[in-house]
Amino acid sequence: MNRRKLLSFFGLAALLGSTGTAWAMLSRSRNPYYQGPATAHFDGLSFSDGRPVTKGLLDVWRWQTSKREREAFPVRYPAPPQDKPPARVEGVRIVHLGHASFLYQVAGLNLLIDPVYAQRASPFSFAGPKRVNEPGVAFDDLPKIDIVLITHNHYDHLDLATLARIHARDMPRMIMPLGNDTIVKARIPDALTQAHDWGDRVALSDKISATLVPTYHWSARGALDRRMALWCSFVIETGGTKVFHIGDTGYHDGSLYEQLGREHGPFDLAVLPIGAYEPRWFMSDNHMNPEEAVKVMTSLRARQAIGHHWGTFQLTDEGIERPPEALKAALAQAGLPEERFRPMRPGLSWTA
């Protein structure tokens, strides 16, 4: 394995949050991001969603070096025309920026969720998954951003260079799960960060709230910080509209989303990941596939869903068109119309 491939491998390991057992043991003495009292999901050192850690760096190595069926992305995968959002929206307008990044325009407020404008979803600028289409809204066409929401710290969701650009231009509030504020402030010392725990309901304005809720995932920026910052999904409420937004999650038995549907639903919209799911032996713990995403939509009692986390960066083995194809088949198998759950491409929008 040459140097470039080796760096790409370690970048992928960090991106996917995978560390080896020995390395994890080295990090057991200190959490660099968060110090706080023990809770049901924080043992004083690392966070947990109740599942054991089942994959590590050796599993990443096994996946990357074994003979496998991998359908490579094209160099370019043209997206629809870039959106030109208005300055403000009084209702709800959601634009897909690509991969897991979104612009929410809600009740006069402009929100970004997991904004990534980098050319690579990687800790390296010269190696790792490369963007195959432009963001759905050009950076200079973004309206003034009031608030940034971050779901977790993997490189395809937390892009410090993008946050620095947004901060320099607009100085928005940045709301994220516990520990992620330390990561952001190391790059942007005067960032207006707010870190919250699962269950916290945060007022974004007098008309809008965001509640942090659990999801089946993990966190890491490198080899020694696995699960040392929290991860979350968001329940966003305004007036008569309620949206459930997941950045990344596994499915497991689906009971978490049955519970969240009972506690917070029904929803007008669920924004759900549908890509980065092959091979299943490696990815199923933390990335659901389209069939599972349809089950999550129905568990949440969502009137409609839109699918993201596909078609921009190749993180896993499935081809670029496989997620929307699998989603179409899953909807047909469930007896649901295709318009109930749309796979989003950069530049497409949803309005309420």
Backbone hydrogen bonds, N-H to C=O, Kabsch-Sander energy under -0.5 kcal/mol:
donor,donor_aa,acceptor,acceptor_aa,energy
6,L,2,N,-2.7
7,L,3,R,-2.8
8,S,4,R,-2.3
9,F,5,K,-2.4
10,F,6,L,-2.3
11,G,7,L,-2.4
12,L,8,S,-2.5
13,A,9,F,-2.4
14,A,10,F,-2.2
15,L,11,G,-2.7
16,L,12,L,-2.6
17,G,13,A,-0.5
17,G,14,A,-0.8
18,S,13,A,-2.7
24,A,20,G,-2.5
25,M,21,T,-2.2
26,L,22,A,-1.5
27,S,23,W,-0.9
27,S,24,A,-0.7
28,R,25,M,-1.4
30,R,27,S,-1.0
39,T,42,F,-2.7
42,F,39,T,-0.7
43,D,46,S,-2.0
47,F,227,R,-3.5
48,S,41,H,-1.9
54,T,52,P,-0.5
59,D,56,G,-0.7
60,V,56,G,-1.6
61,W,57,L,-2.5
62,R,58,L,-2.4
63,W,59,D,-2.5
64,Q,60,V,-2.8
65,T,61,W,-2.1
66,S,62,R,-1.4
70,R,68,R,-0.9
71,E,317,D,-2.3
72,A,70,R,-0.8
77,Y,132,V,-2.8
83,D,136,G,-3.2
93,R,105,Q,-2.5
94,I,350,W,-3.0
95,V,103,L,-2.8
96,H,348,L,-2.6
97,L,95,V,-0.5
97,L,101,S,-2.8
98,G,101,S,-0.9
99,H,310,W,-0.5
101,S,98,G,-2.5
102,F,113,I,-1.8
103,L,95,V,-2.4
104,Y,102,F,-0.5
104,Y,111,L,-2.9
105,Q,93,R,-3.2
105,Q,103,L,-0.5
106,V,104,Y,-0.6
106,V,109,L,-2.7
107,A,91,G,-2.8
108,G,89,V,-3.6
109,L,106,V,-2.6
111,L,104,Y,-3.6
111,L,109,L,-0.5
112,L,147,I,-2.1
113,I,102,F,-2.5
114,D,149,L,-2.5
121,A,129,P,-2.2
122,S,120,R,-1.4
131,R,119,Q,-3.2
132,V,312,T,-1.5
136,G,97,L,-1.7
141,D,138,A,-1.6
142,L,138,A,-0.6
142,L,139,F,-1.5
146,D,110,N,-2.1
147,I,110,N,-1.7
148,V,173,R,-2.7
149,L,112,L,-3.2
150,I,175,I,-2.3
157,H,154,H,-2.3
158,L,154,H,-2.9
159,D,115,P,-0.6
159,D,157,H,-0.7
160,L,158,L,-0.7
163,L,159,D,-2.3
164,A,160,L,-2.4
165,R,161,A,-1.8
166,I,162,T,-2.4
167,H,163,L,-2.8
168,A,164,A,-2.5
169,R,165,R,-1.6
170,D,166,I,-3.3
171,M,166,I,-0.8
171,M,167,H,-1.2
173,R,146,D,-2.2
174,M,192,L,-2.7
175,I,148,V,-3.1
176,M,194,Q,-2.3
178,L,196,H,-1.5
180,N,177,P,-1.6
182,T,179,G,-0.6
183,I,179,G,-0.9
184,V,180,N,-2.0
185,K,181,D,-2.8
186,A,182,T,-1.4
187,R,183,I,-0.7
187,R,184,V,-1.0
188,I,184,V,-3.0
191,A,188,I,-2.2
192,L,172,P,-0.6
193,T,191,A,-1.7
194,Q,174,M,-2.5
196,H,176,M,-2.2
199,G,212,L,-3.7
200,D,197,D,-2.0
202,V,200,D,-0.6
202,V,210,A,-3.2
204,L,202,V,-0.6
204,L,208,I,-2.3
205,S,208,I,-1.7
209,S,237,E,-2.1
210,A,202,V,-2.5
211,T,235,V,-2.4
212,L,200,D,-2.2
213,V,233,S,-2.3
217,H,215,T,-1.3
227,R,219,S,-2.8
228,M,225,D,-1.8
230,L,178,L,-2.9
232,C,151,T,-1.7
233,S,213,V,-2.5
234,F,245,H,-2.6
235,V,211,T,-2.3
236,I,234,F,-0.6
236,I,243,V,-3.0
237,E,209,S,-2.4
237,E,235,V,-0.5
238,T,241,T,-2.5
239,G,207,K,-0.7
241,T,238,T,-2.9
243,V,236,I,-2.9
244,F,269,L,-2.4
245,H,234,F,-3.3
245,H,243,V,-0.5
246,I,244,F,-0.5
246,I,271,V,-2.7
250,G,216,Y,-1.6
251,Y,284,S,-0.7
254,G,251,Y,-1.9
258,E,254,G,-1.6
259,Q,255,S,-2.5
260,L,256,L,-2.5
261,G,257,Y,-1.9
262,R,258,E,-1.9
263,E,259,Q,-2.5
264,H,260,L,-2.6
265,G,260,L,-0.6
265,G,261,G,-1.4
267,F,301,R,-1.5
268,D,242,K,-2.2
269,L,242,K,-1.4
270,A,304,Q,-1.7
271,V,244,F,-3.3
272,L,270,A,-0.7
272,L,306,I,-2.4
274,I,308,H,-2.8
275,G,308,H,-0.6
282,F,279,P,-1.1
283,M,279,P,-2.8
284,S,280,R,-1.9
286,N,283,M,-1.5
287,H,283,M,-2.5
288,M,249,T,-2.1
293,A,289,N,-2.2
294,V,290,P,-2.0
295,K,291,E,-1.4
296,V,292,E,-2.3
297,M,293,A,-2.4
298,T,294,V,-2.0
299,S,295,K,-2.5
300,L,296,V,-2.4
301,R,298,T,-0.7
302,A,297,M,-2.3
303,R,267,F,-2.8
305,A,340,R,-2.4
306,I,270,A,-2.1
307,G,342,R,-3.0
308,H,272,L,-2.1
309,H,99,H,-2.5
315,L,313,F,-0.9
317,D,278,E,-2.2
322,R,319,G,-0.9
325,E,321,E,-1.8
326,A,322,R,-3.0
327,L,323,P,-2.4
328,K,324,P,-2.3
329,A,325,E,-2.0
330,A,326,A,-2.4
331,L,327,L,-2.5
332,A,328,K,-2.0
333,Q,329,A,-2.5
334,A,330,A,-1.8
335,G,332,A,-1.1
336,L,331,L,-3.0
340,R,337,P,-1.6
341,F,338,E,-1.4
342,R,305,A,-2.2
344,M,307,G,-2.9
344,M,342,R,-0.6
347,G,96,H,-3.1
348,L,345,R,-2.2
350,W,94,I,-2.5
352,A,92,V,-2.2
